[in-house]
Amino acid sequence: MRPTVAVVDDASLIRESVGLLMTDLDVVAAVATVEELVRRRPEADLVVLDLHLANLEQQPDVRQGIAAIRTLTTSGYRVCVYSQEERRFVLAACIAAGACGVVSKALPTARAQQLFLEAAAGGTVVPQAVVGILEVLVRRDCITLLSERQRQLLHGRARGLSYAQVAKQLYVSESTLRGYWLDLTRSLSESLRNLTPGEIERALGLAPGDLLEFWSGEATDGKDWWRTAEPR
């Protein structure tokens, strides 16, 4: 049975094309705003959410960004962000806010569909930029729950090594490694949600207050939280 997916995107082309191009997904709703989805309350295994929803002149009050993720997760949905956003702290803030993954709109359709399937099945899809942040947090003991083998795996993936390359280094099969990675990313994502901006700033060597515009504990209305420049 195909997983059920709801799409929230203010671009009609995206809303109409996901179901046509990603045929392994069963799109049960395709709407322009989070408010409309919550009003309809469709049953879905996953919500595919664009971060940049509002046309500020036509829809100044719709929820987007962190606020949209929170609204959907509070309503019981698994959320996977689908966006052109590339700034690493914005992507990490999405995970910290409760999203189970982030998928780039720049990816080929088949790859994006594969990642949505993983997220709908209970997996966690962490982009490479966020993996790098997590590896720094682990290395500086801001996240301490990992075993030595898990740290080695994270270290390799943070440096862009393929599953095959890391599997060879650790003397395990690639399929076993993928299972480790699934558990590892889920655990790290949960840990990230429990960290404060201050803890992360200290670990990453940022100035106090640099993350307040990004992190889920501080962003409230979500209207323009991503517009602040990324911390230096």
Secondary structure per residue as TSV (DSSP state, phi and psi in degrees):
chain	resnum	aa	ss	phi	psi
A	1	M	-	360.0	134.8
A	2	R	-	-72.8	142.1
A	3	P	-	-67.6	145.5
A	4	T	E	-89.2	136.9
A	5	V	E	-133.7	139.1
A	6	A	E	-110.7	137.8
A	7	V	E	-111.4	129.1
A	8	V	E	-119.6	107.6
A	9	D	-	-157.5	133.2
A	10	D	S	-82.3	-1.8
A	11	A	-	-91.9	114.9
A	12	S	H	-60.7	-31.5
A	13	L	H	-60.7	-43.5
A	14	I	H	-66.7	-47.0
A	15	R	H	-57.7	-41.6
A	16	E	H	-81.6	-21.5
A	17	S	H	-94.0	-23.9
A	18	V	H	-57.7	-48.7
A	19	G	H	-66.6	-30.8
A	20	L	H	-77.5	-37.9
A	21	L	H	-93.2	-28.4
A	22	M	-	-106.4	79.9
A	23	T	T	-75.8	-8.2
A	24	D	T	-84.6	-2.9
A	25	L	S	-108.1	143.1
A	26	D	E	-104.6	99.9
A	27	V	E	-79.3	113.1
A	28	V	E	-97.6	-14.5
A	29	A	E	-159.0	141.9
A	30	A	E	-140.2	106.6
A	31	V	E	-130.1	166.9
A	32	A	S	-91.7	-19.9
A	33	T	-	-137.8	156.4
A	34	V	H	-63.6	-38.7
A	35	E	H	-58.7	-41.3
A	36	E	H	-67.2	-39.2
A	37	L	H	-64.4	-45.2
A	38	V	H	-64.0	-35.2
A	39	R	H	-66.2	-40.2
A	40	R	H	-75.0	-34.4
A	41	R	-	54.3	49.6
A	42	P	-	-70.6	151.0
A	43	E	-	-80.1	127.8
A	44	A	-	-150.4	142.4
A	45	D	S	-72.8	-25.3
A	46	L	E	-154.5	143.0
A	47	V	E	-107.8	123.7
A	48	V	E	-93.5	114.2
A	49	L	E	-119.1	127.6
A	50	D	-	-83.1	137.8
A	51	L	S	-71.5	-41.3
A	52	H	-	-94.3	74.9
A	53	L	-	-84.5	-41.9
A	54	A	-	-84.9	128.7
A	55	N	-	-79.3	107.6
A	56	L	T	-61.0	-22.3
A	57	E	T	-82.8	-37.4
A	58	Q	T	-94.9	-30.3
A	59	Q	-	-134.7	64.8
A	60	P	T	-69.8	-17.0
A	61	D	T	-110.1	5.0
A	62	V	-	-75.8	151.0
A	63	R	-	-77.1	141.6
A	64	Q	-	-154.2	174.0
A	65	G	H	59.4	-138.5
A	66	I	H	-57.5	-43.0
A	67	A	H	-61.0	-38.4
A	68	A	H	-67.5	-42.8
A	69	I	H	-61.0	-46.0
A	70	R	H	-61.9	-43.8
A	71	T	H	-59.9	-44.3
A	72	L	H	-71.0	-42.2
A	73	T	H	-68.0	-36.0
A	74	T	H	-64.3	-30.3
A	75	S	T	-81.4	0.9
A	76	G	T	96.3	9.9
A	77	Y	-	-93.9	146.4
A	78	R	-	-82.6	133.7
A	79	V	E	-120.7	129.8
A	80	C	E	-120.5	119.4
A	81	V	E	-73.6	136.7
A	82	Y	E	-126.7	106.1
A	83	S	E	-152.6	162.1
A	84	Q	S	-90.2	-3.1
A	85	E	-	-59.8	135.1
A	86	E	-	-122.3	-12.8
A	87	R	-	-67.1	128.2
A	88	R	H	-65.1	-35.8
A	89	F	H	-73.0	-29.5
A	90	V	H	-67.8	-44.0
A	91	L	H	-64.3	-41.6
A	92	A	H	-64.4	-37.2
A	93	A	H	-63.7	-32.7
A	94	C	H	-62.8	-44.0
A	95	I	H	-65.4	-42.0
A	96	A	H	-63.2	-30.0
A	97	A	T	-78.8	-10.6
A	98	G	T	121.4	-3.1
A	99	A	-	-65.3	141.2
A	100	C	S	-86.2	-3.0
A	101	G	E	-179.2	167.3
A	102	V	E	-136.1	125.9
A	103	V	E	-122.0	132.3
A	104	S	E	-80.6	138.1
A	105	K	T	-69.7	-12.2
A	106	A	T	-79.6	-11.7
A	107	L	S	-71.1	151.6
A	108	P	-	-58.1	150.2
A	109	T	H	-55.5	-44.3
A	110	A	H	-62.7	-39.8
A	111	R	H	-69.6	-41.8
A	112	A	H	-61.1	-43.2
A	113	Q	H	-60.9	-42.8
A	114	Q	H	-58.8	-42.3
A	115	L	H	-68.9	-37.9
A	116	F	H	-62.9	-39.0
A	117	L	H	-62.3	-41.9
A	118	E	H	-63.0	-43.0
A	119	A	H	-66.5	-41.2
A	120	A	H	-65.6	-28.6
A	121	A	T	-84.6	2.9
A	122	G	T	106.6	2.2
A	123	G	-	-80.9	174.0
A	124	T	-	-121.6	124.8
A	125	V	B	-106.5	103.9
A	126	V	-	-108.7	119.1
A	127	P	-	-66.9	158.1
A	128	Q	H	-56.6	-39.2
A	129	A	H	-61.5	-37.1
A	130	V	H	-76.1	-33.6
A	131	V	H	-56.8	-40.0
A	132	G	H	-62.3	-41.6
A	133	I	H	-63.6	-45.1
A	134	L	H	-62.0	-38.9
A	135	E	H	-64.6	-38.7
A	136	V	H	-65.0	-42.5
A	137	L	H	-63.1	-38.2
A	138	V	H	-69.4	-45.4
A	139	R	H	-62.1	-31.0
A	140	R	T	-98.2	18.7
A	141	D	T	60.9	27.6
A	142	C	S	-81.1	-29.4
A	143	I	S	-120.4	121.1
A	144	T	-	-120.9	6.7
A	145	L	-	-83.8	-3.6
A	146	L	-	-84.6	148.5
A	147	S	-	-79.6	169.7
A	148	E	H	-63.0	-39.6
A	149	R	H	-64.1	-40.9
A	150	Q	H	-66.0	-38.0
A	151	R	H	-63.9	-40.1
A	152	Q	H	-63.8	-41.4
A	153	L	H	-63.7	-46.7
A	154	L	H	-62.1	-40.4
A	155	H	H	-60.1	-44.9
A	156	G	H	-66.6	-45.0
A	157	R	H	-66.9	-34.4
A	158	A	H	-65.7	-23.1
A	159	R	T	-97.3	13.6
A	160	G	T	81.3	12.6
A	161	L	-	-72.5	145.4
A	162	S	-	-74.7	166.4
A	163	Y	H	-57.7	-41.7
A	164	A	H	-62.6	-41.5
A	165	Q	H	-66.7	-43.5
A	166	V	H	-68.4	-40.1
A	167	A	H	-59.1	-39.3
A	168	K	H	-65.7	-40.1
A	169	Q	H	-65.8	-36.7
A	170	L	H	-96.4	-0.9
A	171	Y	T	59.8	45.1
A	172	V	-	-130.8	163.9
A	173	S	-	-74.1	157.2
A	174	E	H	-64.5	-37.8
A	175	S	H	-65.4	-39.0
A	176	T	H	-63.8	-40.6
A	177	L	H	-64.0	-39.6
A	178	R	H	-63.2	-35.9
A	179	G	H	-65.7	-42.2
A	180	Y	H	-58.9	-43.5
A	181	W	H	-65.9	-37.9
A	182	L	H	-59.7	-48.0
A	183	D	H	-66.9	-38.0
A	184	L	H	-65.8	-47.8
A	185	T	H	-65.4	-36.0
A	186	R	H	-63.5	-44.3
A	187	S	H	-65.5	-43.0
A	188	L	H	-66.6	-37.7
A	189	S	H	-63.6	-40.9
A	190	E	H	-65.1	-39.6
A	191	S	H	-66.3	-39.3
A	192	L	H	-60.9	-37.5
A	193	R	H	-67.7	-20.0
A	194	N	T	-95.3	-3.0
A	195	L	-	-88.3	148.1
A	196	T	-	-91.1	158.3
A	197	P	H	-55.2	-38.2
A	198	G	H	-62.7	-41.3
A	199	E	H	-63.7	-41.4
A	200	I	H	-70.7	-40.9
A	201	E	H	-58.3	-45.2
A	202	R	H	-63.8	-42.0
A	203	A	H	-67.0	-36.4
A	204	L	H	-92.6	-2.2
A	205	G	T	74.5	29.5
A	206	L	-	-92.2	160.8
A	207	A	-	-73.7	148.5
A	208	P	T	-55.9	131.3
A	209	G	T	93.7	-8.5
A	210	D	T	-62.6	-30.2
A	211	L	T	-96.6	-1.9
A	212	L	T	-63.4	-27.4
A	213	E	T	-78.5	-13.4
A	214	F	T	-106.2	-40.2
A	215	W	S	-78.8	148.6
A	216	S	T	-63.5	-26.2
A	217	G	T	-74.0	-12.4
A	218	E	T	-115.7	-30.3
A	219	A	-	-77.1	128.2
A	220	T	-	-114.3	-58.1
A	221	D	S	-87.1	-19.9
A	222	G	-	72.7	7.2
A	223	K	S	-70.1	-41.9
A	224	D	S	-142.9	34.5
A	225	W	G	-66.8	-23.6
A	226	W	G	-86.5	-4.5
A	227	R	G	-79.8	-16.3
A	228	T	S	-68.5	142.5
A	229	A	-	-62.7	147.1
A	230	E	-	-64.3	142.7
A	231	P	-	-54.1	144.4
A	232	R	-	-77.9	360.0
